Amino acid sequence: MMVELLTGVLVTSFAFCLFGSQQNKDDLETDDKIEIVEITGRHVTLSCQTCRKLKRHREVESNLFECTKCRRHIDLR
């Protein structure tokens, strides 16, 4: 009976750590991806189809972003 109780506690704590840390990472990622750099626009981390990597994009118009490396436009409207 003691082994079953100990196993249950370990499984529960493992599940709590696994799913609890995922929620904290999601909260941090949404805060880090958007930052206001200047009055004209904001910089956002998006996946660039030309570069095939996560790159910084500058907002040119409302919900229209431009890759800072290859200058490809991404329309999120």
Secondary structure, DSSP 8 states (H G I E B T S, - for coil): -HHHHHHHHHHHHHHHHHHHHHHHHHHHHHHHHEEEEETTEEEEEEEETTTTEEEEEEEEETTEEEETTT--EEE--
